[in-house]
Amino acid sequence: MHQQLCELLPRMRRFARSLTGNPHDADDLVQTAVERAIARASQWREELGLDAWVFGIVRNAWVDEVRSRQRRGQVFAAEAAGGNVGEAPAVDHALTMSVEAAMAQLPENQREAVALVLVEGLSYKEAAAALQVPIGTVTSRLARGREALQRMLGDNLQ
């Protein structure tokens, strides 16, 4: 399991960045999620798949953090290092930036569905498990997210 977690780190970081919109918060979120996954390893069910289970932990950790920030008014402390861990080099930096900006404009529930299914490659069933919603909800969120991205990005997606 530890080896599989290590292999998931780039994908976890990418998903965390889509949730947080900030690389420093994303790194902290991934660290929290890894700690929780290791501590709760006995709760993992192999039929779900490790990636869906871990992405659910990432999402739930972010929900916890958002709620905590609302109560305390505090933010993650920025890390001084850790720059590009888990990032593949961008072929077209401008397109990457526009896609990231468009993703950031999506409502959170659509951004989560798009990130898990289109970016991370989870099945609808796995994404539904990670998000703790029915498959039909993932389908509709994904459809609305795709439409919104298409409108925002237009010809840039071709």
Protein Blocks (a to p, Z undefined) as FASTA:
>chain_A
ZZmmmmmmmmmmmmmmmmnopaklmmmmmmmmmmmmmmmmmmpcfknopklmmmmmmmmm
mmmmmmmmmmnopacdddfbhilgoiacdfblmlmmmmmmmmmmpcfklmmmmmmmmmno
pafklmmmmnopafklmmmmmmmmmmmmmmmnmmmmZZ
